[in-house]
C-alpha cells in the first residue's frame, strides 16, 4: 500500500497550481492590454473620413453614378473620397446627387 500525501503536501501542490494559474491569467491580462493599446493606436492613426464621396460604376470604364456626403449610409463600396471642388464639378458634369443624403443641398449647388 502506498502512503497518503499529508495535508501539507496537498496544500503545497494546490499553491503551485494556483501560482501557475495566476501567472497565466496575468499573461492574458497583459496580452489584452497590448491589444487594446494597438486598437487605440489604430483608431488614432486612421485618416479622417472624407466630406464627399464619388460612387463609381460597376467597371472601371463606367461613368460615376452618385455623389454622396461623406457619412451617407447609402454610399456603395465603390465610393472614393473627393474634395468639395471635385464634388461640385461632378454635379455640374451631370453626376446625380444621392437622394438619401442630398449632397447638392449641402454643397449649395443649384441645377443650372
N, C-alpha and C positions, 0 to 999 in steps of 0.2 A: 504494500500500500504506500502511495505517495503522501507526503506530508502536505497539509493545507497551508497556503500562504497566510502569514499573520495579517492582522488588521492593518498594521503599519505598512507592510509591503503593498497591500492593496491601495492604501491611500497614496503612497508614493507613485504607484502606477497611474492612478487617476490624475495626480498632479502633472505627470509627464504628458498624458493625453490632452489635458486641458491647456497646458502650455503650448503644445503643438497647435491645437485648435485656435488659441488666441493669436499666435503668430500668423496663421493662415488668414484669420479674419482681419488682422492689421494689414496684411498684404492686399487683401481685397479692397479695403478702405483706401489704401494708397493708390491702387490702380484706378479706382473710381474717381478719386480726387484729380488724378492726372487726366483722365478722360474729360472731366468737367472743365478743367483748365484749357484743354485743347479745343473743346467745343466753343468755349467763350472766346478764345483767340480767333477761331474761325468766324464767329459771328462779327467780331470787331473788324476783322480784315475783309469782310465781304464788301464789295463795292456797292454804292448806293443804287437803289432801284431807279431806272430811267423815268423821266417825266412823261415821255411819249413813246409809243411802240408802233412799229410798222409791221403788219402781218402780211407775209408774202404768200404767193400761191403754192400749189402742190409740187411744182417742179421749179428748177432754178431759172427757167426761161419765162415763167408765168409772171404777169404783172402783179404788183402789190394788191392786196384785197381790201384791207381796212387800216385806218389809223385808230389807235386806242390811247386812252390815258394810261399812264404807267401802272396804275393799280387796278386796272379793269379786270373783272372776274371773267370776262368773255374773251380775253386775248388768247389766241391759239398758241400752240407750241412752236409754230414757225414765225414767231414775232421777234424782232430785234429792237433794241433801244435806239432812238433817234433824238436829235435836238429839236427845239421849238421851231427853228427856221426850217429844218427839213420837214417837219410835220406840216407847217403852213404851205410849203412848196408842193408837198404831196397832195394836200387837199386842193390846192389851186390846179394841180395837174390832173385832177379827176379821181383820185383815190377816195373811196367812200369813208365817211366817218362812222364809227361804231354806233349803233343805235342804243346800246346799253349805257355807255359812259359819256357819250356826246362830247368828244374832244374838240369838235368845231366850235361849240359854245364856249368851252373853257379857254380855247385859244382866241376867241373873239373873231373868228372867221365868219364872214358873211358871204353866201354864194354870190358870185359876181355875175 
